[in-house]
Amino acid sequence: MAITYKDAGVDIKKIKQSQQSIGDIIASTHKVQKRVRTMSGFGHYAGIVEMPGGTLLATHTDGVGTKVMIAQMMKKYDTVGIDCVAMNVNDIICIGAVPISFVDYIAANKNDQKIFNHIVRGLVKGAKEAQVPIVGGETAILPDLIAGKNFSFDLAGMVVGILKKGDMVLGNKIKTGDVIVGINSSGLHSNGYSLARKALLSKHSIHDKIKGIGVLGDALLAPTEIYVKPVLQAIKECNIHGLAHITGGAFTKLLRLKKTGFILDNLPSTPQIFQEIEDQGVEKEEMYKTFNMGIGFCLIAPKDEVEQIGKIFKKQGFASRQIGKITDKKGVYINKLRIA
């Protein structure tokens, strides 16, 4: 019997309906502050307001999700902070913004200074890689809200970025004939863990060593890649039409940029960790709607920019390749399989 994300407790369709409803409600606040003008308030990778003087201020918030449960199982807390920074900064650069400040929120069922220090060391490591200062945060001890006799926690953050109007990359310039360049991921990154846990832990222990993967828990804790430096360089040096961080919703997220046709017909071989999940009964369509499948970030640009984009990412240690193209056939296709 096929296992779906819905079976794991996450119904993407209903979540999107909730998000749309929330977006409709919060839209009533977009004109309450007269000193700024809301330019993008919902639906893209970050909200944008225009400040006095014309500078644009971008904000985004995100968390690590149930990946924190793997950290708890492994009793290893020094990498999820990297994920928290990555999930925020990788999103805000998708509109062309430079991250300038970050705050975090740690909610736990008990105070454990040693564990908190490990979490914050990860945050600091991620922030240094993203070149963004951590300017504050909140640590909340919530024993009646967060269950568990052992240490349990949630981790989220918020990033602020700045950009100029001419630097905005919102996807509106994407056109038929553009190509999609994919940048390799380091693994699952920080999404789909409810489905991954349901599939993998029904067969394996978190400490099992699996051929081609290594210790399962270590593979699942591989930190999310931070793409800030090469993406911002690519925006400066190349003609970039669209940027997409492949997280929740996976490749269906491309439609967030523009309602056009995205054909992914040259993806790399599926990394073993994803193959192991699929082998436990997750159908291919569900895999590509949930997981990054080895591609953590996409850049959309004219074909003659592919070589320079590749050079930029290679210099920063990232493998890249042309994975697809833009067509006028609306939807997202993995080869001939339509996933959105």
N, C-alpha and C positions, 0 to 999 in steps of 0.2 A: 504493500500500500504506500502511495506517495506521501511524503511528509512536506507540508507547506509552512510558510511563515505564519499563516493564520492559525495552523495547528499549534504553533509555538506561542500563541497568544498575541501576535502582532498582525492585525488586519490592515494592510496598507491602504486599501480602498477607503475604509471607514476613517482611517487617520487623516487621509487627504480631505475627506468631507469635513472633518472637525477643524482642520487647519483653515479651510476656506471659510467656514463659519466664523472662526476667530478673526481671520483677516477682515471680514466684513464688519465685525464689531469694532475692532481697533481703528478702522479707517476714520471713525468719527473724531479721533484725536489729532488727525494730521494737520489741522489748521489752528489748533489752540495756542501754539507758540508763535507769536507774530514776528519774532526776530529771525526765524529760520523758515525755509520753505521745504516741505517734504517732497523729494523728487522720486523716491522709490520706497514704498512703505511696506510691501508684502509681496512674496512670491518669488523673489530672486535670492541670491546668495547673501545679500546684506541690505539693510535699510540705509537710505541716503538722505541727508538733509543738507541744504545749501546755507552756509553760514554767512553772516555779514562780511562783505569783501569778496565773496565768490568762492571761497574754499569749500569743498564738499567734505562732510563728515560722514563716515560709514560706520555702522555698528552691527555686530553679530554675536549670537550666543549659542553655545552647543555644549554637549556633555560627552562622556565616555560610554554611557549606556551600560549594558550588563557585562561588558568586558571587566568591570570592577569585580565581578563575581569570580572570574578566573584568577585575578590577583589575590582574592581572599583564599581561594582553594590552594593556590601555590604558595601563599604567605610571602608574596613578592610584590612590593608596592612601589618600586623605584622607577617604573616605566610608564605607568598609566598617566602620570603628569605630562609626559611627552605627548601622549595621545590627546589629552585635553587641549593643550596648546595647538597641536596640529589640526584638530577638527575645527578650531575657530579660525586660525590664520589661513588655512588652505581654502576656506570658504570666502573670506573677505577679499583675498587677492583675485577671486573670480570676477570681480567687477572693476579690477584695476587699482584697488586701494592699497596703500602701504600701511601695514600694521604699525601703530605708534604706542599703544598701551593695552595692558591686559589685566584683568582681575579674575580671581578664582573663587569658587564656592565649594567647600568640603562639608558635607553633612554626614555625621557618624552617630552610631548608637552609644559610643563611649569615648572618653578621652584617652588617647594613647600617643604620647608625645613622640615616641620612637617611630611609630608608623606614620604619623603626620610628617615628620622630618623626611622620611623616605619619599612620600608622595610629593612634597614640595621640592625635593631635589630633582625629581623628574620634571616638574613644572619649570624649574630654573634651566635645566638642560634644554628643554624644548624652546623656552623663551630666548635663550642665547642663540640657538640655531636659527630661529625666526627673526632675530634681531629686534625683539619687542620687549620693552621693560614691563615687569610686573609691578603695578603701582598700588596694589591693595587686594583685599579679598575678605572672605568671611568663613569662619569655622564654626559650625553649629552642632551642638551635641543634642541629639533628639532620641533619647532612649525609648520613648513611648510611640515614636513614629517609625523608626527603623528597627526591624525585628532582628533577633539573633542573640544567642548567648555569647558567641565569639564576636570579634570586631567586624562590623559591617558598615559600609559607607557608600555615598554617591559623590560624584565629582563632576563639576561643570565649570564653565568659564565664560567670559565675555571679552571681546576684542573691539578696539576702536581703531579706525584707519582714516587716512586722509587721501584726497585725490583732487585733481582739477577736472573741469568739465571735459576738456579735450582728451583726458586719459581714461574716461569711462569705457568699459568693455561690457556691454549689456546683451550682446548677441544679435542686435538689430542689423548688423552689417553682414551676417552670415548669408551666403548665397550659394546656389547650385554650382557645383564645380569645385568648391572649397574642399579641403581634405581634413581629416581628423587625425591628429598625432596623439598617440597614447604614451603615457609615462608609467613605467613599471611601479607596482606597489611592493610593499614588503610582506604582504600576507593579507589577512582579513581587514587590517586597519582597525576601525572601531565601529563597525556596523554589521548587523545580521547575527549577532552573537546569541540571541534567543533561539534562532533556528540552528545555528552551528552547535550549540550545546545540546539541543534536543537530538540532533542527528548523531553527533560524535560520542557523547557521553552515554548513549544507550548501548554502545558497543565497547567503548574504551574507558579506561581510567585516565584521569588527568595526567598521571605520571607514566603512562604507557609510552614506550619508544616504538615509533612506527616507521617503517622503511620509507625513505624519501622525505620524511618530515622531521624525525628526531623526537624528542620528548614532546608530547602533545601540548602540555601546558605552556612550555616555552614557546612553541610555535604560535599558539593562540595569543601570547603576550607580546609578540614582536611589535614594536612601536610603530604607529602610523608615520609614514614618511612626511617630512615637512618640505613643501615645494616652493617656499616663498622666494628664495634667492634666484633660482633659474626662471621662474615665471615672471617676476618683475623685470628681470633682464630681457626676457623675450618680448615683453610688452614694449620696452624701450627700443629694441633693435629690429623688431620684426613687425609686420602688418598682421596683428592678431584680431580675428573677428569674433571669437568666442572662447570662453574658458569654463571648464566644468570639473569640479571636485567630485569624484565618484564615491558617494557614501550611501546613505539610506535611499532606497529606491534604485540604487546602482545605475545602470545605463538608461533607465527611463528618465533619469534626471536631465538628460540632454535636451528634452523638450522644454525644460525650464528656460532655456536660452532663446529658442525660437520654434514655433510650430511649423516645422519643415521635415524633411526626410533625412534620417541619419542611418547610413548603412555601414555596419561594422563587419567587414568581410576579410580582415587580415589580422585578427587578434593573435597574440602569442599562444604557445601551448599552455594549457591550463595547469597552473602550479598544483603540486600534489595535495596540498591541504584542501583545496577546493574539490579536487577529484574524490578525495576521501569522503567529503560531505555528500557529494552527489551519489557515491556508491551506497550510501545508507538509505537511499530512497527519495532524494530530492530531485525533481524533474529539472531538465536543462533550462526550460523557460523560467522556472522559479529561481534557479541559480543566478541567471543573468538579470533578474529583477530585484535580487537581494544582495548579491556579493559583487565585489569589484573584479573578480576573476583574473587578477594579476595586473590590472590597469587602474592606477589610483588617481590619475588626472588626465584630462583631455584638453588639447588646444586645437582650435579650428582656425585655419588660415588658408590663403591661396597656396597652391601646390609649390610654387617657387620659393616658399619660405621653409619648407620641410628640412632642407639641409642645414640651414642656419639654426633652426630650432634644435635639431639634433646635436649640433656642436655645443650649443649653450648648455644643454642638459648633460651631455657627456662630460664636460668640464667640471660639473658639479657632482659627478658620480652617478648619474641616473641613465638607465637604458631607455631609449625611446624608439618608436617606429610609427610609420603611417599605418593606421589600423582601419581606416574607412574613408568615406566621402559623404558629401552632402548632395542629395537629390531632391527633386520636386515631388517624390513619392512620400507623402506624409507618414510619419511614424518612426519608430526605432526598430531596426532589423539586425539580428545577429545572423549573418549570412542570409538565409531565406526565412528565418524564424522571426515573426513579428512579436515583440515583447511589449510594445506600447503604441 
